[in-house]
């Protein structure tokens, strides 16, 4: 629990450094321009007020790369807030990278993994006390990989730390033995390291199995900064490229699950940036059976309690803004007048914040409706994790009640899994997603009880949304 990373200042990099000159950004799909000097978007959603110089810098970023100090500074602020995302810098050649592959009793999968890694690279395989030590050694010899054997099994965290200690390159790429990487996969990842504040970059993990179900480690199709309060709060280390000098003590070896989340959050807390780059796809072998997937989700959930002890405040599974929460609860309780009044109050509050910005209040209906939509899904996801027995009882009791209440309750139950699989996976996967959410919630509850830490189960209220507007100069 005393693991530490090296902060950027210790390596001569200021945590407030602007983005490098030449950075090109793409604006988030939900980023809206309410007026020439007002932007709405990010996660959590916010209003951004730009000064006159900020408007000029915004025009610069829209037309091309950041070429002025103001443009580079605004690029940093927007990418940190989630309103924009940096495109990886083109690189003439891939920098030196050491691949670290933890392995245990997986010679067949390890063979596929090593075959997919770029030829001629430095690959370190750490055998975490396998029963099939001879098979692991034969695979390493066949692919020219260095083999390090541990005298006892310490889990993935210990194996990765052992491999990272043997690396001598600036970058270390952690790749699990059950992953297969595509050709040239590093090119779009290492380009992000042109930003001196980037300590880690993760690709998107997709399933290598033929079930058609999404990978249990899939963090979605949208790029993001990785931060506890961002759209992508963490990334798995099934595939993760990091700066070796930033690792410090590395992974917490006391954690059997969640060690990757812990590392990423320590990097973010120290001032580093970690990026999620979903344009790069890495295949991962998920459990093939339904029972196997449920067990895996349960185990992932058990990591929440220990993580909450290490990172207080980072693991609220439901953070609500007051007025959208009142609207959502009023709709569920079939109180349309209260719902309408609170939604109108939210719109008027945003209008008051934008007074003098030439933004008409009808233009705010969309953003406030989007806030209600996000709140509804967040409540439904929390209920799917922790309150599904109550939802089932209510659904049964309300079977004879009006269609509206039943429809609202059903939308809470199926809304999150539908949005999760919609557009990428067949509708039949909704039931599988529901079951996995329940398994994860049970795992969270078990893990929290074990460490006597119930904070992750309790919703929180973000009262700052009722305060003054956020200003970006």
LUMGUVEX-864423 format. One record per residue: x negated, y, z negated of N, C-alpha, C, CB in turn; residue in three letters. Coordinates in steps of 0.02 Angstrom, whole numbers, plus 50000, padded with zeros to 5 digits. Atoms other than C-alpha are relative to their C-alpha. Glycine has a CB too. Layout:
<rs>
XYZXYZXYZXYZALA;...
</rs>
This chain:
<rs>
499604993950000500005000050000499585006350000500465000049941UNK;500444994150000498475011549996499665001050067499494999349946UNK;500304999449934498105010050182500055007350023500354995350051UNK;500014993149976497605026650260499765000250071499555004449955UNK;500254998749933497355033050436499575006249998500595000850051UNK;500434994249996496115046250491500395005750032499354998550041UNK;499624994549971497005063050517499625003450056500185005249946UNK;500354996949943496635072950676499485005149979500515003250046UNK;500484994850021495775086950579499324996949984500275003749940UNK;500635003350018494475074450518499584998350062500144993649960UNK;500355001349937494035071250700499915006350041500384994850041UNK;500104993649966493965089650743500565002150046499384999850039UNK;499434998449958495705090750820500535003449956500294993750035UNK;499494996450038496945103750754500684997050013499995007550017UNK;499335003049992498685096750721500485004650036500274998249932UNK;499574995249965499425112550799499755001450071500045006649961UNK;500294998849934498435111050960500544999950055499474994750015UNK;499515000349944499455115551117499874994050045499965006550041UNK;500105005349951499695102951255499435002150047500654998650040UNK;500544998249954498225102051377500265003850061499624993750022UNK;499834996649938498245113851525500064994850056499455005450018UNK;499865004949947498955104551674500534995049982499384996450017UNK;499465004650020500275095351574500645001450038500125000649924UNK;499354999549967501875092051670500514996749955499994996650071UNK;499495002850043503465089151571500644998850040500155004749940UNK;499325001149974505155081951614500475001449943500094992750028UNK;499534998150052506655088351521500474994249985500405006250020UNK;499585005450022507725076451420500675000150035500105000349926UNK;499375000549964509335070151499500565003849965500204992750008UNK;499484996650038510345078351360499835007349987500134996549936UNK;500194993150011509425095051362500415004650045499245001050015UNK;499564995449964510605109151413499765007249990500734999249976UNK;500154992850004510265127451452500665003749991499625002550064UNK;499384996450015511655137251367499975007250023500154999749926UNK;500134993249976510905153851418499275000150020500165005549944UNK;500704999949979509245159451495499504999249943499865006450036UNK;500475000550056508475160051321500244995349945499895006949971UNK;499765004850049509435146151234500034993050030500705002049973UNK;499975007049979509195127351249500334996049944499294997350015UNK;499695004650048510185113551166499784992950018500785000650002UNK;500185007049988509595095651145499544997549946499674999350068UNK;500465003050048508305084951060500344995049955499685005349958UNK;499745004750048508515072350922499625000949934499944992650026UNK;499294998250001509185077450802500145006250043500235001349928UNK;499824994649954510125089450916499915006849966500724999250024UNK;500124993450028509665107650891500075005350054499305000349968UNK;500004994249956509815124950966499325003349998500565005049980UNK;500664996949996508195132851025500075006950031499504995650041UNK;499974993149976508075151651044499305002150023500275004949945UNK;500644998249971506665157551159499945007650004499914996950069UNK;500144992949990505885174751157499915001350074499375002249960UNK;500114998449930505565183951320499394996350028499925007750009UNK;500595003749978503825176151329500164992650005499415001249951UNK;499805007049997504615159451292500384998350063500414998249940UNK;499625001049938505805161451440499524999550059500515005650011UNK;500505000249946504315165151554499624993449999499515005949993UNK;500355006350005503415149851487500444994250022499764998849928UNK;499535005249979504975139251515500044999750076500695001349970UNK;499994999949927505055144851697499364996950028500075007350026UNK;500635003049978503225139951714500034992449997499425002649956UNK;499975007350008503565122451649500504996950049500214998249928UNK;499525002749951505055120451765499694999550070500635004450003UNK;500274999649933504025124851918499404995550010499815007150017UNK;500595004149992502495114451881499654998949934499535003250048UNK;500365001450062501125110851755499915006249957499334997050016UNK;500164994550046500735121351604499325002850019500004997749925UNK;500634997049978499405133551663499825006149959500055002050073UNK;500144994250043499485147251530500024997749928500505005850013UNK;499955001850071499245146851341500714999749975499615005049958UNK;499305000150022501085151151318500364993750026500365006350025UNK;499705006049972501605136951434499784993749964499844999450073UNK;500265005850036500475124451345500294999649930499245000149998UNK;499724999950068501125129951175500744998050001499925006949969UNK;499295001749995502945128851229500084992650016500355004350053UNK;499975007149983502625111751305499924995849937499464998150051UNK;500085003750063502015105851135500625000449957499405002849960UNK;499414999250043503515113051043500594996150027500175007449993UNK;499425003549971504785105851165499924992449997500095002250072UNK;500105007350002503995088551172500034997549927499324998250031UNK;499945002050071503865088050981500734999749980499625004949955UNK;499294999750018505715092650969500434995150039500275006950010UNK;499625004849962506245079651097500415003050056500444996249955UNK;499644997049945506925092051224499654998850067500075007449988UNK;500385001549939505565087551349499504994549984499645006450027UNK;500475005550009504335073451377499415000950047500354993250013UNK;500584999249956502555074451444499924994150047499365000949958UNK;500175005349953502155064751600499264998449992500165002150074UNK;500715001750010500525055151585499555003250052499914992450001UNK;500494997149955499025063851660499734994650046499435003449962UNK;500325005049956498345054951814499274999149979500045002250074UNK;500695001450018496685046451776499644996950060499964995349938UNK;500395002649944495315042851901499814992749989499365004350010UNK;500175006950016494815027051811500254998449930499234998850006UNK;499775002150066495435017151663499425000249951500324993050002UNK;500554999750048494375021151510499894993149968500155005249945UNK;500175006450032493525007351412500514998449945499295000349970UNK;499505002350047494804997451312499814993149975500715000150032UNK;500065006750028494624982751194500694997249987499575000049935UNK;499365003350012496094970751196499944995549939500224995950063UNK;499995004150060496494963051028500634995850001499985004449935UNK;499445004749995497604947551035500014995549939499944995850066UNK;499935004650056498144939550871500334993650022500405003249942UNK;499735006449976498504921050893500034995049942499564997150058UNK;499945005450050499124906550788500444994550031500315002749933UNK;499635005949974499624889350856500395001750063500484997449946UNK;499634997749940500054896451027499574999550063500235007349991UNK;500485000449944498774890151153500345000850068499634993449997UNK;499664999549935500054888651294500195007250016500624995550002UNK;499824993049989500724906251272499385004450006500445002549943UNK;500624996149997498974912951243499704999650070499494997649947UNK;500275000849933498434906051412500355004750049500074992750024UNK;499624995449956499824915851500499815007249985500754999049991UNK;500164993150019499394931551402499325002150027500015000749924UNK;500674998349978497524931251439499955000350076499494995149973UNK;500014999949927497834927451622500275006750027500424994150028UNK;499704993849976498874943351636499575006249985500685000949969UNK;500404994250017497584954851556499495001550056499634998849933UNK;500454998049947496444964751671499334996349995499875007649998UNK;500635003749999494914954851725499425004849985499904996650069UNK;500594996050015493244960851663500045004249938499855004350057UNK;499924996050061493934968851506499754996149940500735002049991UNK;500215003150062493354965651330500624997649962499585004949956UNK;499425002950032494634953851254499774996349937500394995250047UNK;500155003250063494544948751071500614996249977499775005249946UNK;499465004250026495644934251016499844998349927500094993550043UNK;500105001550071495854932550828500454994149983500175006249956UNK;499645006150018496354914950778500165000449925499584993650017UNK;499784999250070497374916850618500104993149968500655004249997UNK;500025006650033496904899550551500524995350032500155000849925UNK;499545004449964497804889350685499854992749984499955001250075UNK;500085007350004498104870750665499704997450065500674996549985UNK;500245001949934497714869850852499395004350018500565000950053UNK;500594995749990496014878450836499634998150064499534999549941UNK;500365002249940495244867950975500355002550063499934992450001UNK;499634997649942496624872551097499915007550010500744998449993UNK;500124992749995496424891151058499315001450028500095003349930UNK;500694998949977494554889851086499934998550074499514995649960UNK;500055001849930494744881251254500305005550045500354993450013UNK;499694994749961495914894851316499545006150003500695001949970UNK;500454994250002494704908451261499394999050045499765001449928UNK;500575001549957493254899951349500205000650073499724992949986UNK;499764999849931494284898151508500075007150026500664996350006UNK;499884993149978494644916851512499455004849979500665002449973UNK;500574995750018492994923351445500155004849943499785003950059UNK;499824995750056493774930551287499574998449939500744999349982UNK;500355001050064492834933051124500494997049950499705006649972UNK;499575003350049493524922050985499735001449930500054992450013UNK;500164999150071493544926750801500484995849961500035007649979UNK;499575004350040494184913950678500045002749928499744992750000UNK;499904998350070494934918650511500014993749958500655004149991UNK;500055005950042494624906850366500674998149969499505001249945UNK;499335001250026496434908550308500505004250037500035001449924UNK;499494996349964498074914450380500215006149959500614995550015UNK;499794993850033498414932650336500575003550034499425004749995UNK;499464996949963499774936350463499765004650054500455003749953UNK;500204995749944499794947950614499615006249980500625002250038UNK;500354993950020499234963350517499264998649987500325003049937UNK;500705001750015497654954950452499624998150063499974994249949UNK;500335002049937497274947350623499835006250042500444995150039UNK;500134993949960497444964350709499435004149969500635004350006UNK;500544996350032496324972650580499324996750013500125000449925UNK;500625003649985495004959150607499775001550071500094992449990UNK;500184998649931495064961950794499795007250011500574998350046UNK;500174992949992495034980950782499315001449972500525004449966UNK;500664999050030493484979950670499444997850048499954996349934UNK;500505002549952492594970750811499975004250063500154992850018UNK;499974995949940493044983950942499485005649996500705003050010UNK;500494994649996491774996850999500205005450050499314997350018UNK;499764995249950492785006251129500445005349966500404996550056UNK;499594994550028493755022551103500724997849991499975006150046UNK;499305002350002495415013851137500034992649985500355001650066UNK;499865007050016496094997551068500714998550022499904998549924UNK;499345002049978497554988751151500194993649964500024998950077UNK;499745005950034498494976951035500524996750045500305001849930UNK;499535003849958499394963551137500134993449966499714999050072UNK;499845006450032500314949151055499914994250049500725000149973UNK;500145005849957499934931751120500614997650039499744994349957UNK;499405002049963501754929351174500245005450048500564998349951UNK;499854994749951501684944451291499634998750065499825007049972UNK;500325000149934501294945451476500045007050028500334994750048UNK;500014993149977500744962351544499975000150076499395003849970UNK;500024999649926500974968051726499335002850024500575004450025UNK;500614997349970499564972851844499995007649992499954998050076UNK;500094992750005498894990351814500415003249945500195003050064UNK;499554997550052499944992351658499705005649958500224994549955UNK;500314994950043498665003251569499995006950031499304997949984UNK;500104993649967498605017051699500465005549974500094999350075UNK;499534995050022500195025951645500005001049924500704998250023UNK;500044999250073499835023251461499415004249980499954993149967UNK;500604996450022498055029551447500015007350023499384996650026UNK;499944993149980498525045451540500245004649944500465000650059UNK;499764996050056499395051251382499445002049952500534996149962UNK;500554998550046497725051051289499595006050023499554993949994UNK;500304993649982497185066351388500215005449951500205002050071UNK;499794995750055498155074951249499614997849938500774999749988UNK;500425002150057496905074951103500394998249938499525005549983UNK;499595001550059498345073650978500384993350005500485005549988UNK;499665006449993499015057251047499554994549972500174998650074UNK;500375005550031498455042750938500244993250024500065000449925UNK;499745006449979499545029151012500525000750054500294996249942UNK;499505000249946500595024751164500254992850006499705002650068UNK;499705006649995501805010251179500414999450063500434998549938UNK;499575001249943502625002851334500684997549977499694994950048UNK;499355003050015504394996151342499924992450000500545002250051UNK;500025007350006504564977951286500654997150028499884997849926UNK;499415003249971505744967551392499944992549989500075001750076UNK;499995007150014506244949451373499724996050059500714997649984UNK;500275004549949505284935951466500424993750007499294998149983UNK;499575006049996506634922951435500535000950053500324998449932UNK;499504999949946507984918551561500715000949974499964993650040UNK;499324999550029509454921451442500365006250025499965000149925UNK;499694993749979509754938951511500135004849943500644998550034UNK;499914995650057509874945951335499425004949995500074995949935UNK;500554995250008508864961651297499504997549948500265006949980UNK;500505001950049507244959451203500175002949932499305002450023UNK;499894997650068507354961051015499545005949984499884994449950UNK;500484994550011505914973551030500095005650050499294997350004UNK;499874994949949506664984151169500235006549967500534997550051UNK;499834993650029506705002551119500365004650050499385003449974UNK;499594996049954507705008451270499615002650060500305005649963UNK;500274998049936507415016451437499805007350004500504998750053UNK;500154992849998507085034651388499345001349962500575004149969UNK;500634998350034505355041651346500145004349938499525003750048UNK;499884996450062505145049351175499355000749961500534996649958UNK;500495000050054503985055151041500234994949948499925007349969UNK;499825005050050503925041550908499925003249931499554993650007UNK;499994996750065504415048450738500634997649964499995007950008UNK;499415002550036505625043150599500645003650017499885000549928UNK;499394996149985506835057050651500105001050075499975006749966UNK;499944999249928506605055550839500474994850029499314999450034UNK;499565004849968507655046150965499724993049997500135002050073UNK;500355006450009506365032150956499625000549934499524998350061UNK;500304998950066505945030850770499364995949989500494998349947UNK;500605004250008504605017250789499904996150064500074995249938UNK;500145004649945503795005650915499664993849973499565003450056UNK;500345006150023503234987550895499294999750026500394993850023UNK;500695000949977501424982450911499924993750041499524999949940UNK;500065005449952501844968251027499555002250057500694997850027UNK;500474996949954500954980051147499945007349980500234999250076UNK;500114993250024500194996251083499275001850011500205000849925UNK;500684997549989498675006351137499875005849951499905002450074UNK;500144995050051497855016851001499285002550005500134997149929UNK;500694997650008496335027650968499694996449941499995007849988UNK;500325003950054495145017050867499805004449942499394996350028UNK;500234995750053494475031850769500575002349954499655005950029UNK;499434997750041496235036150706500264994549955500555002550044UNK;499705005650035496605018850637499855000049925499774993550030UNK;500185000150071495685021050472500014993049972500475004549960UNK;499945006650032496155006350360500434995250041500285000749931UNK;499625004349957497294999750496500674997949971499614993950016UNK;499345002650020498824988950462500004998149927500194994050044UNK;499915002150069499494985550289500104992449999500625003649967UNK;499995007349998499114967150265500494996949951499314997349988UNK;499495002650046500404965550126500674999150035500075004649940UNK;499365000349964501794967550255499994994450051500145006850034UNK;499945005349951502304952050349500425002450060500334993649969UNK;499604996849947503604961850449500005007549987500744997150003UNK;499994992750008503654980550481499325003249995500405001849940UNK;500674997050003501764982750480499875004850056499484994550001UNK;500074995449944501894991050650500355006649987500264996850064UNK;499634993950017503215003350590499605004149949500704998249971UNK;500394996650051502145007550439499415003650030499764995049947UNK;500584996849969500605011150545500215006250040499634995150045UNK;499784994549957501545022150669500235005949957500574997850046UNK;499774994650043502365032150528499435003449964500514997349951UNK;500584996850032500695034850441499635004450050499534994749971UNK;500314995949949499965041250604500405006550010499944996250066UNK;499584994149989501445053050630499965004849941500724997950013UNK;500014995750059501395059350451499345003749993500124995849937UNK;500654996850006499545063550466499895005350054499464994950004UNK;500064994849949499855074750618499884997450070499455004649982UNK;500095002849933499545062850762500674999650037499674993049996UNK;499415001449959500775060550906499954992950026500065005250058UNK;499945006749970501345043350961500545000450052500154994449946UNK;499524999449945502225041851129500274993150019499665003350061UNK;499685006049972503445029051198500085001150074500704998649966UNK;500004999349928503225026451385500364994150033499275000550027UNK;499625005749975504635015351453499924998550074500725001149986UNK;500115001649930504055016451633499554993950008499695006050036UNK;500425006050000502825002551589500374994549963499305001549967UNK;499625005650028503654985751557499544994249983500554997750049UNK;500395005850022502834971851456500494994549979499525001949942UNK;499545005650014503694954851448499804996549935500004994950059UNK;500115003250065503884946651278500454993949994500145005049942UNK;499615006150008504464929151236500435000549936499544993749996UNK;499544999950056505994930851125500254992949986500595004850015UNK;499685006650012506844916051040500534998650052500314999949928UNK;499525001849948507894906751167500704998849972499764993950037UNK;499355001750028509274901251051500315005849964499944994149953UNK;499644994850036510604912150973499805000149926500764999050006UNK;500195000450070510134905850800499305002949990500014992649976UNK;500684997350006508314910150831499995007650003499564997250056UNK;499964992749995508754927950881500285002949935500425002150060UNK;499714997550062509844930250727499504999649943500644996049983UNK;500505000650052508464923750615499465005450006499674993150002UNK;500514994949989507224935750694500265006849978499795000150073UNK;499714993550020508384950650671500065000549924500685001050033UNK;499965000150072508664945650491499325001549969500274993249974UNK;500674999050027506794945050459499775007250011499514995250031UNK;500174992949989506544962050540500355004449948500205002250072UNK;499634996050049507884968850424499694999849931500704997649997UNK;500295000550067506994962450269499415004649990499794992849987UNK;500584995550007505534974250306500215006949977499635000650067UNK;499784993350015506614989550272499875001949927500745000850015UNK;500124998550071506494988350082499285001849985500214994149958UNK;500704998150011504584987750074499805006450036499564994450022UNK;500164993849964504495001550206500285006049963500274999750071UNK;499704994450036505665012450103499585001849939500714998249978UNK;500444998650056504485010749955499395004050023499774993449966UNK;500604996749974503015016350062500165006750032499664995650050UNK;499824993949964503955029950159500675002649976500024998650077UNK;499364997650026505305037750049500305005350047499915003049929UNK;499644995249959506615047250149499994998650074499715006649989UNK;500045001449929506175039550317500504994850024499314997750018UNK;499615005949981507425025350314500745000649983499724994049967UNK;499284999450006509155032550296500314997550065500215007449985UNK;499705002849939510175022050417500585004150026500224992949986UNK;499454995849977511505035450429499915007149972500694997149979UNK;500084993050019511125054150425500545004050037499285002750016UNK;499414996749972512695064550452499945007649995500634997649966UNK;499884992950004513015082650494500705001149973499915003550070UNK;499364999550037514445088950385500625000550043499975005949954UNK;499384998949963515705095350512500174994350048499965006550038UNK;499835005949958515565081250642500214994049958499414998150043UNK;499805005650043515675068850497500725000849976499524999549940UNK;499314998850021517275076950433500484998550057500095007349975UNK;499585001249941517995076450609500094992550012499705003350062UNK;499975007349987517565057950632500434996549947499304997050001UNK;499625003350054518275052850463500745001850005499725001949931UNK;499304997949993519855063050493500344996350058500055007550011UNK;499725003849945520115054450661500154992849979499535000050060UNK;499905006950022519915037350581500594999649951499374997349966UNK;499454999950049521145042350443500655002450031499815004449941UNK;499404997649964522385048350575500245006749971500564994649997UNK;499854993250022522305066550521499785004850055499645001749932UNK;500224996149942522255075550688499915007449986500494999250056UNK;500074992950014522495092950615499335001449966500595002549956UNK;500644999050034521015091250498499424998950049499944995249941UNK;500535001449951519975083650639499925005950048500164993650039UNK;500034994349954520425097850757499705006249966500695001650026UNK;500244994250036520075111050624499254999649989500365000849933UNK;500725000750013518345104150580499605000450064499864993449963UNK;500354999649936517875102150763499985007250024500334995450052UNK;499994993049981518415119950799499525004149957500715002849994UNK;500464996450045517435125950647499284999050022500094997649928UNK;500685001349976515875117550716499855004050062499914992750014UNK;500104996049939516105126050885499915007349983500594999150047UNK;500054993050020516375143050804499355001549964500605002049957UNK;500634999050035514865140650693499425000650049499864994249952UNK;500514999449949513775137650844500065006650038500044994150050UNK;499894993649966514565152850927499715005849959500755001150014UNK;500274994750043514095163550777499245000050002500244999049927UNK;500735000449995512305157350786499745003350064499774992849997UNK;500214997549934512235162550969500265006950015500224995250054UNK;499734993349990512995179650943499475004450032500245003049933UNK;500464995649964512195191851063499594996550053499545003149952UNK;500395003749950511515178151177500384999050065499804993249971UNK;499605000549939512865179851311500224992850014499615002750058UNK;499745006849993513475162151278500735000249981499604994949956UNK;499295000150015515355160051289500154993949957500425000050065UNK;499865005750045516105149251154500294994050036500485002349946UNK;499785006249965516985137851281499414995850026500455001950059UNK;500585003849976515235133151343499714995549946499475004650025UNK;500255004050055514915125751171500424993949986499965004349938UNK;499565005850012516335113251180499644993550016500645000650042UNK;500375006049981515235100651270499484997849948499665001150066UNK;500495002050051513775101151146500314997849935499545005749987UNK;499695002150063514925100150995500354993350008500495005349974UNK;499695006549987515875085751075499474994550002500395000150066UNK;500555004849999514215077151106499774998349929499415002750041UNK;500185001250070513805079350921500494995449966499965006549963UNK;499495004450028515455071150875499914992950026500715002650017UNK;500115006649970515105056850995499424996449966499875000650076UNK;500585003050032513395053750919500174998049928499405004950000UNK;499825001550069514125054450744500444993849996500375006049968UNK;499565005849998515485041950788499604993650010500535000950056UNK;500415005949988514215029750858499564998449939499565000950062UNK;500435001150058513075032150707500394996849943499685006549977UNK;499585002950052514495028450587500174992750017500655004149990UNK;499845006849978514985013150689499414995349992500235000050071UNK;500605004250007513195006750690499874998449927499395003550032UNK;500105001150072513055009050502500514994949974500055006649961UNK;499495004850020514704999850478499844993050025500695002250026UNK;500185006649974514094985750590499444996849961499795000750072UNK;500545002750040512574983850480500234998049930499435005049995UNK;499895000850072513284985750306500734999649979499695005749966UNK;499304999750022515184987750305500464995750043500245007150001UNK;499575004049955515794974650429500534996049963499574995350041UNK;499445003450034516764964850296500595004749987499774997049933UNK;499464995150011517734980750255500375001450065499725006549970UNK;499674998849935518054984050440500464994250018499475001050055UNK;499585005849983518704966350463500644999949959499614993549988UNK;499404999850042519894968250315500475005450023499805001149926UNK;499574994449978520514985150375500344998350066499585006450007UNK;499715001749935520774978550551500584995349991499474997050046UNK;499455004650013521834964550483500595003549968499764994349956UNK;499464996450033522834976150371500365004750047499735004049940UNK;499714995149954523094988650511500274996950064499495005250017UNK;499775003449940523644975550635500705002150020499984992449991UNK;499314998049986525444981350618500075007650002500464997249947UNK;499954992749999525014999950610499945002650072499445003249956UNK;500004996949934524935012150755499394998350042500045007549993UNK;500545001849954523875009250908499395004549990500245000550071UNK;500574995450005522795024650873499504997749948500255007049983UNK;500455002050053522095018550708499634993650018500384999149934UNK;500335006149979521745001250778499485001350054500524994950024UNK;500484998349947520925008650932499385003549972500335004550053UNK;500564996550030519855020150825499544995249963500245005549952UNK;500395004950038519305005750714499614995450047500454996049953UNK;500345004349952518904994650862499425003650034500504997550052UNK;500544996249969517885008550941499395000649954500245007050021UNK;500554999950048516855009550782499614993450003500255001249929UNK;500325006650002516524990850790499614998650064500534994649989UNK;500315002049936516134988650975499645005750034500524997250046UNK;500314994449967515565006251020499254999550004500195006349966UNK;500735000349997513725004550971499734994450043499734999249931UNK;500285005249956513414987451052500185001150073500254993249978UNK;499824998649930514354992851209499525005050030500735002650005UNK;500474995049974513265008351228499294997150005499995006349956UNK;500675003049999511734997551192499904995950064499904995649939UNK;500095004449942512044985351335500285002950064500334993349986UNK;499674997249941513054996451453499495002250052500465005949980UNK;500424997749945512244998951621499394995750013499795006949988UNK;500605004049991510824986651594500124992549991499475002249952UNK;499885007050016511584970351532500744998450009499764998449929UNK;499305001949990513194960551564500425001349938500054992650020UNK;499564998750057514704964651454500034994249949500695001550024UNK;499965005650047514654947051379499485000549945499924993450038UNK;500524999450051513114952251282500225004449941499385002850030UNK;499764995850055514164963851173500084995849937500675003450018UNK;499905004250059514624949451057499324998049969500404993750020UNK;500665001750026512804944151043499695006049963499534997850057UNK;500274994050033512314962051002500345001249933500095006250045UNK;499644999350064513674962750868499724995349947500754998750010UNK;500265004850048513034946950786499305001849976499994993150032UNK;500684998250020511244953150788499995006149954499585001450063UNK;499964994350045511744969550708500204997849930500515005150027UNK;499805002650066512614960050567499414996549967500604995150007UNK;500585003550028511064948950544499485005049975499704995350052UNK;500484994950021509954964350537500235003349935499915005350055UNK;499744996750060511094972650408499934995649938500725001850010UNK;500085004650057511084957150297499274999849979500254992950019UNK;500725000050016509184956850309499795006349963499594999250063UNK;500164993850034509084975150260500234999749927500345005950035UNK;499745000450068510184972150108499574995449957500734997650000UNK;500415004750037509154957050055499325003149983499914993550039UNK;500654996950011507504966350077500035005649949499735002650064UNK;499934994550047508134981549980500114997449929500585004550020UNK;499895002850067508754970949835499364997149972500554994450003UNK;500635003150024507074961949825499545005249968499644996650058UNK;500454994850027506144978349795500375005249959499625003450057UNK;499584995450040507574986849702499995007050030499765000249928UNK;500004993649963507675000649833500625000250043499345000750043UNK;499364999949965509445004749889500095006250044500564999649950UNK;499934993849962509125021649972500164998850074499375004049994UNK;499855000949929509135014550151500734998250014499564994750028UNK;499305002049990510925008350124500485005849992500184994549951UNK;499564994550019511615025250070499975005450053499815002849931UNK;500004994549951512155038250201499755006549969500705001050030UNK;500244993450023511375055550188500345005450042499235000450005UNK;499704994249966512025072850236499465005050016500565003249955UNK;500484994949978510975085150335500335006849995499744998650072UNK;499674993550011511545101850263499665005650038500015001649926UNK;500354994649965510255111650363500365002250062499294997850018UNK;499644998149939511425111550512500495005749987500384994050028UNK;499564994450016512505124250419499605006549989500414998449939UNK;500404994250014511045136150398499875004250062499354998049969UNK;500164995449946510195148750511499764996250061499485005149977UNK;500205003349938509765144950691499254999050001500235004250061UNK;500715001449992508095137550736499745004550056499884992550015UNK;500274995149953506985149750828499334997550027499925007049967UNK;500635001649969505585146050951499765006250037500054993850047UNK;500254993849970504555161350994499464998550051499735004749946UNK;
</rs>
